[in-house]
Amino acid sequence: MEIVKYVDYSDDNGFERWLVDIRRKLHQHAELSEREFETQLIIEGVLDELEIEHVRIADTGVMGIIRGEGDGTCVGLRADIDALPLVEDSGRPYASKTKGVMHACGHDAHTTILIGCAAKLKALSNTFRGVVKLFFQPAEETIGGAKRMVLQGCMKNPDVDYMLGLHVMPYLPVGTIEVRDGKLNAASDMVSVDIYGKAAHGAYPEKGVDAGLVAAEILQGIQTILTRQKSPLDQAVVTFGRINGGSKDNIVCDHLKATGIMRTTDENLRAHLKDAMMNYVEAVASAHGAKGVIKFEPGYNALINDKGVNEVVRAVARKVLGAGAIFEKESPSLGVEDYSFFLDDARGAFYHLGCGNVAEEIVHPLHSECFDLDERALIVGVGLQMNIILNLLQGGI
């Protein structure tokens, strides 16, 4: 498809320097999920300077609103703002000043790109019809701040028609993007398994029911369910990260609890695996004279991109970056992304923005204490997002 409107931001050196300064300020003042108080103030301060109306949402989040000339399409833009509990080891002069906290997932870049879009959109607000909502979302790394924002009405009044989001990726060189239609990220469910046996003296195990042995069989059997009750072509994984139980070394264990997480990319498979695991846990425990209880707590939904919005992303990227700069992601990631909650109410796209630079040794992965990014990704991100927005506002699908 041909894009409707194209604006080139790459030669605005003053604007790019401003973006870098904002990103470094955010980076130095990294804050954990639900504690993004100074980050919130920095965002609000910039929006005040730009004379953009805004409100606080989801406690430490911010929603900005830019209104064009008259009614029209409403586009939502999202950036996550929280950091991770890591001690930074990048050696950069703008390294985090917050002890034990750093922007190791690039959320400072996401926030900066959204601020850059806000500045340009405000300047252009008399040239388009419709509304753009700016979602500065807290707590992506923990409780899923996106869901809280949606529940507090961010997608309403006016209703958001299209959503846009991105994530920097160091395995992609700066100046490139990665896209995928349909399933991009997995859904998650927290899983807990409790096995109740009967205590006995370790010398007389026949007088008790060993919850530890029952649990060992069950945890191995759950992995067999994943290999024999689903197609090898379907994505699913269950990981138990903690096991606790027992009271004393020489007493047969009477209770053991294992907790973990299940990740899937298909809702039917998600439901089937829950049923299969529930039946299996109860049956195996009962066969040993024990009691088994499995519980699931929903986490994030699967992130599923809209093909039409993705086509706008590709068309813009071909114009801004060139056809060779677009990579197609072959299969979904089993990592989760709470941006998915916005897509329950609007068509949208989420793509990966290259921020790596092998020559500059900017290659460390996300969630690493050495993570950093090629800051040219900031102006690239603004250019992409702005041109995608302008096309969506003007009926580019």
N, C-alpha and C positions, 0 to 999 in steps of 0.2 A: 504494500500500500504506500501511497505518497503522503507525506506528512503535510498538514494544513499550514503550519506556521513554523518558522525556524529562526531562532535568535542565537547569535554567537556570543558567549561570555568569556571565551578563552583569552582575549587580548586585554581584559580589564585588570591590569596589574594591581591597582590600588584595592580593588574588590577582593582579589585573591589574597593579598597580604592581610586584609581585614579578616578573612575567613581563617587563615592560619593563626592569627592572634587569638581569635575566639576559641579555636580548637585547643590551643595550648593552655589557655586560661582554664577551660573545662578540664583538661587533662591533669593540670596541677591540683585541682580541687575535686578529685574523684570522690564519690560518695556511694555507699552501699544502698541496696534496695530498701525502699521505704524511709530512707534517711537523706533523700536528695534535696535538703533544705537550701544549701547555698547554690546548688545547681539551678534550683527553681528560681532563686533570686536573680541569678545571672541571666537566665532566659527572660524573665519578666522585665529586667532592666533594658535589655536590647529591644524587646517588643515595645516598651514605653518610648524609647528613643525613635523608633520607627513609626510611632503613633498607630500601632496595631491593637485593636481591642482584644482583650484576653481575660480568661477566668482560670482560677485554680480548679483542679479536678483530680479525683483519686488521691486526695491528700497532698502528695508532693509533685503531682503532674501539673501541666499547663495546657490549656487549649486556646489557641489564637484563631481569630476569624477575620478574613479579608473579603470584603464584599465588592463585587464588580458593579457595573452600571446596569442594574435591573436584574430580574429573575432569570434563572437559567440552571445549568448543571452545577451540582455540588461535588467537589473533589476533596477527599481527605488525604492528608500526608502525615505519615507517622515516623517518629524517631524515638528510640528508647534512650533513656538518660542515665541509667544506673551503672555502677562499676562492680568490680569483683574483689573478694578478699585475698589479694596477692601482694607480695612485696615486690615492687618494680625493680628490675635489673637491666633497664635499657641503656643506662649511661647517658641519656639525653639531658640537656640543660633544662628542659621543661618537664622533667620526670615528676611524678605525683608527690605532693607535699603532705598527703594524708597517709599517716602511718598504717601500713598493712593493707592499703586499698589502692587499686589502680584500674584504669580503663584498659583492661586486657582484651576486650571484645570489640573495641572500636565504636562504642556508643557515643563517645565524645565527637567522633567524626560524623556519625549520623545526625546528632543534634546540631552540629555546625552547618551541615548541608541543609537541614531544614530551616535554620535561621537565615542562611543565604537565600533560599527560595522565598522566605518571607519578605526579605528586603526587596527583591526584584519584583515580586508579585504586588507589593504595596505600590511601587513606582508605576506599575502597569495597570492598576486597578480601574482606571478610567478607559481602558481599551478592551475589556472583556465583560461579558455578562456572566452572572452566576456567583458562586461562593466557593472559597477555598478554606478548609478547616485545617489548622496546624495542631497535630497531636504530639505533644512532648510527653511521652509515656514513661512512668516510673515502673520499677520492680519487674522488669522482664526476666531477670535472672532468678527470681524466687517465686513469688505468689501469682504472677501473671497479671500485671497491672493493666493490660489491654482489656481483660474481661471486666475489671472494675470500672474502667472508663466507659465501656459500652453500657454497663448496667446503670451508670449515672447519666446516660443520655447523650453521649458525644456524637452518636450517629443520627440524631434526630434534630429537627427544628433549625435548619432544614435537613431533610434526609440526605445522607451521603449516597451519591450515585456510584462513584468510583473511588477505590482506595489505591494508594501507592506506598510502597515501602522498599527499602533496600538494606543490604548488609555488606560491609566491606569484607573482602576475602584476600588474605595475603598470598594464597597459592595462585591467584590471578595477577598478572602484571598490570600496573596502573595503566589506564586507558583502555581497559577491556571490561566486558560484563559476561555474566553467565545467566542463562534463562532456562526455564523449563515449563511447559504447559502442564496443567493438571497437578498431580501430586508432587509437592516439593519437600515438605517436612512431615514427620510422623505425628500421630496423636500419642498421648502418654496417659498411663494409669498407674498410680501407686498401688503396690500389691503387698498385703501382709498375710502370712500363713501362721496360724497358731496350732500347735499339736499338743494335746493334753493326754498324758499317759498316767502312770501310777508309780509313785516312789517306792523303792525297796533298797535293802542293803545290797551293796555291790557284790557281795559274796553269794547272794541268793537272788539272781536276776529273775528267776522264774516266778517270784512272788510279786513282781511289778510289771509295768509296761513301759518300755524304754522309748520315750518321746524322741530322743536323739536319733535312734536308728530308724524310726518311722519317718522322721523329717528328712533324713538322708535319702531314703528311697523316694519320697515324694518330690524332693527338689530335683533329683536326677530324672524322675519320670516326667516332670513338667518340660524338661528340655526335649524329651522324646516326643511329647505332644507337638512341639514346634517343628520337629522334623518329619512326623508321620501323619499329622492331622491338618496339614496345610500344604499347598503347592510349594515346591522349592523356589518358584518364581515370585511368590508373595513375600513382602517384607514384614518381618516380625521378630522381636527379640525380647526375652525376659531375663533380667539380671537381678539377682539377689545380692545386695551389697552388705547386709548385716544379718548375723545370726546370734541370738542370745538365748541362754537357757541353763537349767540345772541349778542346784544349790550347793553341792559339795562333791569333791572328787570321788568319793566312794559310795555315792548314793545314785541309784538309777534315776535318770532325768525324768521328771514328771511333767515338765512344760518347756517347750521350746518355741521361740518366735523368730521367724525370718521375714525380713522386709526388703522390698526391691521395687523395680519399675518395669512395666511392659510398654513396648513401643510398637505401633502398627500404623499402616498407611491406608487401610481399608476398613470401613465401619462394619461391614458384614463379618469380616475376619475378626475384628476386635470383639464383637459380640460372641462369635463362635468360640474363640479361645477362652473367654471368661467362663462360658458354660462348661467347656471341656475341663478346664482346670478345677472348677468347683466340684464337678462330679468326681474327678479323679482324687482330689484331696480327701473328700468325704469317704469314698469307697476304700482307698488304701488304708486310711487311719482305722476305719471300722474293721477291716480284715485283721488288723493287729490288736484289736481290743482297745484302741485309742479313739480319741475324738479329734477331727480335723476341721478347722474353720478358716476359710479364705475370704478376704475382703478386698474390694477394689475401690479406690478413690480417684475419680476422674481428674486428669491434669489438664493438658492443652489439647485442643482439637487438631486434626490434621490440617496442614496448610495446603490449599488447593487453588492454584492460579487459574484465572479466567483467560481463556485462549484469545478472546477479542482484545482485552486490555494488553495482554502480552504482545500481540501483533503491533500495537502502537509503540510499545517499548522497543521492539526490534526495529521498526521503521525509523524511529528517532535515533537509535544507536547507529544505524547504518549511515545516517546523515551526519551525526555529530562525530562518530569515531571511525566509521568505515566498516564495510561488511566483514572484514577479517578480524574485527575486534569483538565479534559476538560468538560466544561458545554456548553450545547446547548441553545442558546437564543430562546425562544418560539415564540416571535412576534417582529416585528420591533419597533424601537423607533421613536416617532414623533419629537424627537430632530433632528437637522440638523448638517451636517458635510461636510465641503467643500472639503474634500478628494475625494468626488464624482467626481469632475472635472477631476482628473487624470484618473479615470476609463472610461471616455469617449474615451480615446485613447489607453488603454491597459487593458488586463485581470488583475484582482488583488483581493487582500483580505485585509480586515480591521478587526482586532479582538481586544478584550478587555483583558487587562493584569491585573491580580489581584495585588493590592498594599495595601490591608487592613490587619489589625492585631488587633483583638479584645482584646487580652491580653495586648497589649501596648496602647489601647484606640485610635488606628489609624482607626477611623470609620467615620469621618466627611465627608459629601458628597462633590462632586465637586461644585465649585462656592460658597464655604463657607469660611468665614474668618478664620475658624479653620482647614481647610483642610491640611493634610500632608499625607505622604506615608511611608510605610516600604521600606527602601532603598535597601533591598535585591531584590526588583523588578527590579532594574537596571541590575544586572548581569543576572537575569532570562530573561529579555527582550533581552539582547545582545545574550545570548545563543540561544534563539528561533529564532530571526531574522537571525543570522549568519547561522544556520543550514538550515533554509528555503531558504536563498539566495543560499547557496552552492548546494542545490538540484535543484533549478530552473535553475541555471547556467549550471548544468550537465544533464538537461533534465529530471527532476524528476516528470513531469506531464505525 
